[in-house]
Amino acid sequence: MEDLSFLVKQTFKDQSHDWIEEDEEGWEPEADVPSAPAKPGLFFHVDFHGGTFVIRSLLSDNLSVDIDKIKAAPEDYPTLRLLNEGRVRWHKLNYFPCEYREEAEVLHQRLGMRRFPLKEEAVCNISDPGFNFWFEKNPQGFTLHPKIKNLAPHSKRIGPLLDAKISLRRWSELAQVFGELPIAVEFRQEGGSLCLQTEEAWLAEAFEKIFLMGEFSSELSEVFKLLAKRTKEISVLETTWYFLQEAALARRFWMKVESELDYWS
């Protein structure tokens, strides 16, 4: 990852037109803050600064309870940065519900309180891993690229869902566990990119849903149940299961972040 000072300098350089100004008409009264479900999760505020943004996140064991606390005393939650010149930017407050607190912790640790560039291409060397992964569809599968270099025109930015180094190891483990099934599927690596090739259209679609929609299909769940009965490498199977589950979780969250980034639409 680029050094933060370099990132900021490069982002601001010759990009004065990229400033996103606060819309004074966007201020909303406290009464307009939506209610939240009684679930663990993450409160977050996509905080823009010139050509970059920070996901200011706050863990919650119960979103419904904590949102009332935030509404009553927003000054007690400086992490969210809702206060500006004595006024509260309620329209900036978002939340993401999770089934378990551990899921919210994963998101907070991986994506919370980090600075990202709005234009990754302007600050990252095309030969180095960037902040985002890119999805490239092909006739019998897809490729996940951690680099901007040599992207196909139809590649889709899917967000910083994975750790580039860890994902290489997990992809090899997926090849290992799926090799125990009578299914023609190949998990391979090409210059740091993750490739899946299979003639089984349903299987390719199941993996695509993880990285494009954040959905873990029932068909893929059944495959893992079958693998659990066959494999002797249970620990490896569990590791790959959690890897894919966390990727789907991160994609669902990032889709909410993307909805705040009209810049990308």
Buried (B, 14 or more C-beta within 10 A) or exposed (E): EBEEEEBBEBBBEEBEEBEBEEEEEEBBEEEEBEEBEEBBBBBBBBBBBBBBBBBBBBBBEBBBEBBEEBBEEBEEBEBBBBEEEEEBBBBBBBBBBBEEBEBBBBBBEBBBEBBBBBBBEBBBEEEBBBBBBBBBBEEBBBBBBBBBBEBEEEBBBBBBBBBBEEBBEBBBBBBBBBEBBEEEBEBEBEEBBBBBBBEEEEBBBBBBBBBBBBBBBEEBEEBBEEBEEEBEBEEBBEBBBEBBBBBBBBBBBBBBBBEBBEEEE
